[in-house]
Structures are given as C-alpha cells and as structure tokens.
C-alpha cells in the first residue's frame, strides 16, 4: 500500500489529461499516469525517445536520420549527429498570443516588447555583430542585467552562430575578468550600471577589467553612458551601434546539434571558475523537454524566474520563448520596497509559472508572508524552486500560505548541465520535502562509495547515461582531461554530479547537500541539508551553515547560526538546537560546536558557501573569493577560540 500521509497535492484527472506530458506518454504507448514506465523507456530506448521528443516538441530544423549515436563513453556519445538547427530560430519562430517579454526593474520601470518587435531588435543586433567582425564560433562577452536588451543580444549571438558568455553586473572587476577574460571574446556588451534596492551602481571598473583581460576591441553599452565614466576601449551605445541597420529577415546560421551556444561558469569556490561550453541543440531540446513536459508550460503562459544573467536559470528562462510563453523578467531586489514585491508581480502580470530559489521561499515563510490572504494569485499554476534543497516546512508554507491547488516542483540540476536531473512531474502527486522524480531521459541513481546502487539511504547522485545537455567540454581543455576529472573519475564511465541524495520509496528524491562538503564524523556520511531542515524550524534561527572540522584524527561538526535581531545564543537556545537535530535527524548529526555569526557567506547566485567556511576555519586560502557576494564576512570565522578546544 502506498503511503499517502505526506502527499500535499494531487492533480485531478482533468488536470492530468490536460498536460503535455500525458499527451506525450500516450504517443509513446504509455498510460498518462504511468510515469515510471515512461521514464524507464526514455533511458533504455534513447533512439526512440529522442526521436519522438524532437517531433513532439516541433523542433525547427533538419532532424537527420539518427537521434542517437552511442560512443565508447558518455563524452563521445552523440545526439542527432546529422541534424542542423539554430537555437534563436526556434525561439523566434514560435507564435504566441501575448508579448514576447514583459520586463520589470528595481526602480519600478515596466517595459513590454511584442514578438515582431523582439525579432526586429534581434535582426538589427545580429547585423551589428556581423559588422563588428563577429562570426560563427566567436565569443561575445556580456555583463548584463536580466532585461530585454540582454535577451535580444543572446538571441542575436545565437542567430549568427556566435558563442555567448555572460555574468551579472554585481561581480567585481576581478570576478568578471576571471570569467569572461578566459574565453577570448571579440566583443563586450555591458550595462553601464544597475539598480538594486533603490540604489544605483556604476560598473565601469568591471567593464575595464574585462576589456583589458580579454583585449576587447569594442564595448557596446546597453544604456546611456554615464557622464563621468571612462573606458579603456572604444565604447558605443546600443542605439548608435544598431542605428545603421534596419530590421530585415534574420539569416539564421544553422549548425550541427553540437555547435557551441553558450559558456557558463562554475561558482569557483574550489578554484578558478570552469568555463563550461554548452551545445545549442542540447540546451534547446533539454529546456523544451523540461518546460513543456515537466513544468507544463503552455503557449501563451506567462513564465517568470527570479534570476541574474550569471546563473544558468537565466538561459533556461529565455528558452521559454520556444514554448510560446511570454517571459516576465525582474532585475533587482525581490523584497524591495517591501517583501511582497514578487507576489505583487504575480498578480499584476497574471503569471502562470513562478520560479524562484528555495532561499526566497524560506525567507517568505520566516517573514510571515501569506500571499493567499493579500493577493489573488488567480493565474498561478506552478511554482518552481531550485538553488538549494527546499525544506519540508517550505513545502508546507507554499500550500498553506500561497495556494492549495498548484504544482510545486522542486528541481535540481546545475550549471554543469544547464538543466535538471530531478524535478517536477505534473501527472504525479507532490510529497512533502521530495523532488518528484528524475527527468525523462536522465538515468539517475544514487551510489555508495564503492559504486553500488542504493535505495532508501543517502548516496552520491549519478547519471548512468549520456544526455543532450552534458557539456560539450571546458573551454581550453582540448583533450577533455579536466572534463573527465570533474565528473567521471569518481565512478569510471558514470557522471558523478557532486550531490548527496536519497531515493524514497515513492520514487521521489531528497537532496541532502553537496557531496564535496558532506560531513563525515566517525566515518558516517551526513548531508548538511539534513541538519538545516531541523535547525531552520527554530524561529530564533534565520539561517545556518554546517561544516566539518578536522579534529584529533576525526571530524567534528561545527554549526554556525545567524540569529534574529535581539536574540542571543544562550545555553538554552543551544540546547534546543541540539535537541531538535537529535530528534529530527540522528545523534550523529548533533554539532560539537554551535557558534553565532552575524553573516553567512554566499556565492553570487545566492548559495551558501560551505567550502569557503570550511577552508577558513582550517586556515586554508580561499581559492576564489571573487565568486562570493560577501567575502569580507569570512573574517568572522577566522581564529575562533571556540574551535581551538
């Protein structure tokens, strides 16, 4: 008998029947509710699955005769080896009933762009790029905000066969140069500044650092040039750059499925950021699969994800145009001028699919936000969450305080694949604290340290078969040595993602945290998320970070907590924290030390950086503190007397 006590939402039979996933299952010969059978088929019969997927999604291009060409290993295997397509053509060729983009900024600015207007802007940008000497395979660097101009430039780059590499403007000069300077760009596009929480920030220093590191020939400013700004290379505004060119039919440069489209960068907390090259066909097919089948994005839907242009979710969001969706973007502080900024946006723009981070949802819960009492949320059908594990209490918060009838999909993947291994299945129930299952085509499992499959206990998250959005490689890694070392050394021939996860009897998964920061006291492997789930149920604790300290030949757990204003870490509170962890997890999860701190380090994409804290308390140098949004707070963790005994 199936346990139903943890089910928070069950789609009605009518809702199941209306999903694209149900239609796809029927086309494949499966019952709409037989997701397990459909998934099994998708990983055991890749030729049939991917061929049907291409046809079902209506990919624009020449498919070729084969969908799958297996190689001796995952890296050398190929999808659609005879295909020819263009990523931008697939996004701009999809008609939709609404505008292409509705863009919001921190200062309250709202702009809207129709599909024909977007196509015209992309056409002019593509012509300007070509006139600037950019051709197929050349790199375009961008320091941009999540706004219309960035999306249009990304599509123009794809249209001519160039390779896009972007970061957000909040990266400092060295952080931006460390990333964009590695890939040898021909052209730099940049916003002169950006707004956040009502303040304006100039980024001339970052623009100049990238221009010098990459020996850029020309800078294009996506905004008015500040009167006092000086640049080390010739700089032209977007308006002047595209002025010589009138809108014209776009001459899309169709290329093979594996043609490079974009370079994404690892967080860099364990070294210089890796430049991860992603293929055009892989991202197109993977994103369309995830959005249309797993998120149930429909033509005319309004799709929102809170993201910056330095996070893979931005590339993912842009692909929503291929599903016929209207993109709703926001650039700025999601809680400015008040905590209801994004729920206000959901109502104002009638957003159907709302994507955000687990941290944002947990922050709403702790702030006592109850949108169901203050907002209509009429159109809202799906909430997506990623970036870190979504706590069980946050699942409760969404269904109790947001809306009872919606699909909450916690998704998990990464920059490495610019997509998801695990996530939503709109034909299945949502269970408290669980990701619903593996995505179609993703042969996901958990392994113990010896490479044996596990069930019902935590292990290393692996993928046992190739998939289209695996990286094409790392920039400059001509023999794939670094690529193989990053993912295939732990279990030869099997992708090890670096997550610690557990598969539940339901078929769903729980992500326990990163395996490279997995705690190991007494030889017992513990995921940090197991501790956070307990600690963050305590009202006095705003957030926490747990690391392992090498101690007397073993490892002990150290828990740092950031407390609410006016709260002290008393003996009683420390005892409550220990007791909550002991009863909610196990005695082995209980920290040896609990220390209050004023701030916790985070990467620029909002993830807490356990590696940086771990290295700091051991006196090790931080490999790349430019990846952190707040590296100065690491001083709080140095030379602590509480860790000396």
Secondary structure, DSSP 8 states (H G I E B T S, - for coil): ----TTEEE---HHHHHHSHHHHHHHHHTS-TT-HHHHHHHHHH-HHHHHHHHHHHHT--EE--S-SEE--SSTTT-EESTT-EE-HHHHHHS---SS-SEEEEETTS-EEEE-HHHHHHHHHHHHHHHHHTT--TT-EEEEE--SSHHHHHHHHHHHHTT-EEEEE-TTS-HHHHHHHHGGGT-SEEEE-SEEEETTEEEE-HHHHHHHHHHHT-SEEEESS---TT---SS-EEEHHHHHTT----------B-TT-EEEEEE---TTSS--EEEEEHHHHHHHHHIIIIIIS---TT-EEEE---TTSHHHHHHHGGGGGT-EEEEEES-TTSSSTTHHHHHHHHHT-SEEEEEHHHHHHHHHTT--HHHH----S--EEEEESS---HHHHHHIIIII-SSSEEEE-EEETTTTEEEEE--TTS-EETT-B-EE-TT--EEEE-TTS-B-SSS-EEEEE-S--TTS-SEETT-TT-HHHHHHHTSSBTTBEEEEEEEEE-TTS-EEEEEEGGG-B-GGG--B-HHHHHHHHTTSTTEEEEEEEEEEETTEEEEEEEEEE-TT----HHHHHHHHHHHHHHS-GGGS-SEEEE-S---BBTTS-B-HHHHHHHHTT---TTGGGBS-GGGGGGGSS-GGG--
